[in-house]
Amino acid sequence: MINRFYEIQKGEILLDGINIKDINLRYLRKKVGIILQDPFIFAKSIKENIELNENLSDEAIMETIRLSSAEDFIQSLPNGIEEIAHERGSSFSAGQKQLLAFARIFAHEPAIFILDEATANIDTKTEELIQYSIDKLSKEKTSIFIAHRLSTIVNVDKIIVLNNGEIIEQGNHNELMDNPDGYYSKLYNAYYKNLVNQ
């Protein structure tokens, strides 16, 4: 809804006090970068997947690849940034596709960054690389994280806990953990216990 792929049926979304319906659609979508659980990768070169029809130098592309922690993965490919992806990125793992999506975000520098369950299907090592990218991005941008994996959101300014579509708790990690009977606190303790057991 923030990108107006779906129009709002009731209520409103404001960006800097302006209703998104009053913002030019092309401008709005350039200012909001989204990384989904399964990012779309085109059957084109890695460079073209990052550029998205904007002419960027190889140096600029390599800088975004470094920032996104994708350098090792891309340098291991036979053709580097000229490697052609299979349809929907089927030649890459879930984690590699996520790293490419981060490179794309770094290249286009949107003002708002939305991460929608992007670490749900990846291994722990790749999650650490992605978390490093998230930390760098979120220092400079308004960032919204939708996550079940709580390691993604521990350091954010405000956590909004939803259950069955209703907001049941709000606060930062420490504030929510101060309530031992709270939904978030119980969820986090169960998550942490699971990590220890693994």
C-alpha positions as a printed NumPy array, in Angstrom:
array([[  0.   ,   0.   ,   0.   ],
       [  2.884,   2.42 ,   0.676],
       [  3.968,   2.029,  -2.961],
       [  0.325,   2.13 ,  -4.078],
       [  0.354,  -1.281,  -5.711],
       [ -2.96 ,  -1.495,  -3.838],
       [ -5.037,   1.588,  -3.131],
       [ -6.119,   2.229,   0.458],
       [ -9.767,   1.415,   1.161],
       [ -9.991,   3.419,   4.39 ],
       [ -7.668,   5.558,   6.457],
       [ -4.561,   7.188,   4.989],
       [ -0.77 ,   6.904,   4.785],
       [  1.23 ,  10.104,   5.213],
       [  4.869,  10.646,   4.26 ],
       [  6.241,  13.785,   5.93 ],
       [  2.64 ,  14.798,   6.507],
       [  1.622,  14.392,   2.847],
       [ -1.025,  11.869,   1.822],
       [  0.576,   9.365,  -0.565],
       [ -2.389,   9.844,  -2.92 ],
       [ -1.153,  13.419,  -3.427],
       [  2.396,  12.319,  -4.379],
       [  3.308,  11.656,  -8.017],
       [  3.228,   7.859,  -8.409],
       [  6.532,   7.591, -10.303],
       [  8.271,   9.84 ,  -7.763],
       [  6.79 ,   7.869,  -4.853],
       [  7.981,   4.522,  -6.208],
       [ 11.488,   5.858,  -6.818],
       [ 11.653,   6.998,  -3.181],
       [ 10.545,   3.673,  -1.661],
       [ 12.798,   0.617,  -1.967],
       [ 11.353,  -2.782,  -1.08 ],
       [ 13.103,  -6.103,  -0.547],
       [ 10.674,  -9.006,  -0.421],
       [ 11.147, -12.536,   0.894],
       [ 11.656, -13.697,  -2.694],
       [ 13.031, -10.702,  -4.652],
       [ 12.424, -10.617,  -8.383],
       [ 15.542, -11.253, -10.453],
       [ 15.309, -10.663, -14.21 ],
       [ 16.813, -13.003, -16.811],
       [ 19.529, -10.44 , -17.504],
       [ 23.06 ,  -9.774, -16.302],
       [ 23.741,  -9.04 , -12.65 ],
       [ 24.762,  -5.525, -13.694],
       [ 21.406,  -4.963, -15.448],
       [ 19.542,  -6.394, -12.452],
       [ 21.208,  -3.81 , -10.231],
       [ 20.939,  -0.865, -12.651],
       [ 17.245,  -1.324, -13.523],
       [ 17.504,   0.758, -16.72 ],
       [ 19.763,   3.441, -15.241],
       [ 23.276,   3.747, -16.624],
       [ 25.739,   3.127, -13.807],
       [ 29.487,   2.722, -14.2  ],
       [ 31.123,  -0.608, -13.41 ],
       [ 32.859,   1.164, -10.5  ],
       [ 29.507,   2.308,  -9.081],
       [ 28.082,  -1.2  ,  -9.512],
       [ 31.065,  -2.752,  -7.718],
       [ 30.699,  -0.245,  -4.863],
       [ 27.058,  -1.214,  -4.337],
       [ 28.075,  -4.881,  -4.467],
       [ 30.676,  -4.261,  -1.751],
       [ 28.168,  -2.358,   0.392],
       [ 25.667,  -5.207,   0.086],
       [ 28.233,  -7.9  ,   1.066],
       [ 27.69 ,  -9.618,  -2.315],
       [ 31.286,  -9.242,  -3.529],
       [ 32.519, -12.77 ,  -2.758],
       [ 29.464, -14.387,  -4.314],
       [ 29.617, -12.311,  -7.523],
       [ 33.386, -12.618,  -7.952],
       [ 33.016, -16.41 ,  -7.759],
       [ 30.79 , -16.387, -10.876],
       [ 32.465, -17.13 , -14.244],
       [ 31.426, -13.773, -15.735],
       [ 31.24 , -11.607, -12.621],
       [ 28.739,  -8.747, -12.993],
       [ 28.089,  -9.811, -16.612],
       [ 26.781, -13.219, -15.466],
       [ 23.281, -13.791, -16.868],
       [ 20.708, -14.869, -14.293],
       [ 18.206, -17.583, -15.13 ],
       [ 14.518, -16.671, -15.177],
       [ 13.433, -15.363, -11.724],
       [ 16.989, -15.886, -10.465],
       [ 16.656, -19.675, -10.33 ],
       [ 20.437, -20.028, -10.832],
       [ 21.022, -18.334,  -7.44 ],
       [ 20.249, -19.368,  -3.868],
       [ 17.669, -17.472,  -1.778],
       [ 20.499, -15.72 ,   0.081],
       [ 22.316, -14.728,  -3.124],
       [ 19.11 , -13.222,  -4.521],
       [ 18.701, -11.224,  -1.317],
       [ 22.266,  -9.892,  -1.585],
       [ 21.522,  -8.814,  -5.18 ],
       [ 18.372,  -7.081,  -3.994],
       [ 20.419,  -5.187,  -1.398],
       [ 22.91 ,  -4.14 ,  -4.076],
       [ 19.957,  -2.819,  -6.092],
       [ 18.735,  -0.785,  -3.096],
       [ 22.207,   0.665,  -2.463],
       [ 22.476,   1.617,  -6.153],
       [ 19.189,   3.537,  -6.239],
       [ 19.279,   5.094,  -2.75 ],
       [ 15.559,   5.356,  -1.948],
       [ 14.55 ,   7.561,   0.985],
       [ 12.437,   4.787,   2.549],
       [ 13.56 ,   1.188,   2.838],
       [ 11.104,  -1.67 ,   3.462],
       [ 12.379,  -5.148,   4.302],
       [  9.577,  -7.711,   4.126],
       [ 10.605, -11.053,   5.667],
       [ 13.833, -10.965,   3.649],
       [ 15.756, -13.222,   6.045],
       [ 13.098, -15.916,   6.405],
       [ 14.6  , -18.546,   4.073],
       [ 18.352, -18.072,   4.346],
       [ 21.202, -19.656,   6.252],
       [ 22.777, -18.055,   9.335],
       [ 25.997, -16.974,   7.575],
       [ 24.108, -15.17 ,   4.804],
       [ 21.806, -13.652,   7.424],
       [ 24.855, -12.128,   9.11 ],
       [ 25.934, -10.555,   5.792],
       [ 22.425,  -9.254,   5.217],
       [ 22.192,  -7.926,   8.783],
       [ 25.409,  -5.996,   8.148],
       [ 23.793,  -4.445,   5.05 ],
       [ 20.591,  -3.717,   6.984],
       [ 22.528,  -1.918,   9.724],
       [ 24.304,   0.276,   7.157],
       [ 21.094,   1.077,   5.293],
       [ 18.944,   1.79 ,   8.317],
       [ 21.382,   4.371,   9.721],
       [ 20.708,   6.59 ,   6.716],
       [ 17.08 ,   5.899,   5.825],
       [ 13.614,   5.561,   7.212],
       [ 13.418,   1.781,   7.487],
       [ 10.44 ,  -0.507,   7.999],
       [ 11.083,  -4.17 ,   8.787],
       [  8.399,  -6.845,   8.631],
       [  9.872,  -9.865,  10.382],
       [  9.249, -13.053,  12.297],
       [ 12.982, -13.635,  12.752],
       [ 13.546, -11.33 ,  15.707],
       [ 17.3  , -10.838,  15.189],
       [ 16.334,  -8.511,  12.32 ],
       [ 14.489,  -6.035,  14.561],
       [ 16.255,  -6.043,  17.947],
       [ 18.085,  -2.749,  17.275],
       [ 15.232,  -0.744,  15.705],
       [ 13.833,   2.436,  17.291],
       [ 10.264,   1.156,  17.562],
       [  8.784,  -2.33 ,  17.386],
       [  5.072,  -2.682,  16.629],
       [  3.792,  -6.117,  17.638],
       [  0.836,  -7.4  ,  15.606],
       [ -1.359, -10.367,  16.428],
       [ -4.306, -11.284,  14.187],
       [ -4.079,  -7.893,  12.483],
       [ -4.252,  -5.891,  15.744],
       [ -1.47 ,  -3.848,  17.358],
       [ -0.991,  -5.345,  20.817],
       [  2.348,  -3.819,  21.923],
       [  4.71 ,  -0.992,  20.948],
       [  8.152,   0.077,  22.124],
       [ 11.827,  -0.627,  21.593],
       [ 13.341,  -4.014,  22.405],
       [ 14.328,  -3.144,  25.993],
       [ 10.947,  -1.591,  26.794],
       [  9.1  ,  -4.64 ,  25.503],
       [ 11.431,  -7.032,  27.329],
       [ 10.711,  -5.188,  30.611],
       [  7.26 ,  -6.801,  30.543],
       [  7.957, -10.507,  31.195],
       [  4.302, -11.385,  30.542],
       [  4.181,  -9.468,  27.259],
       [  3.669, -11.154,  23.904],
       [  6.984,  -9.879,  22.48 ],
       [  8.96 , -10.852,  25.581],
       [  7.609, -14.409,  25.492],
       [  8.201, -14.623,  21.74 ],
       [ 11.773, -13.355,  22.057],
       [ 12.628, -15.704,  24.927],
       [ 11.26 , -18.67 ,  22.951],
       [ 13.274, -17.516,  19.893],
       [ 16.469, -17.146,  21.952],
       [ 15.955, -20.539,  23.628],
       [ 15.552, -22.113,  20.185],
       [ 18.829, -20.518,  19.017],
       [ 20.679, -21.859,  22.058],
       [ 19.277, -25.344,  21.472],
       [ 20.441, -25.241,  17.85 ]])
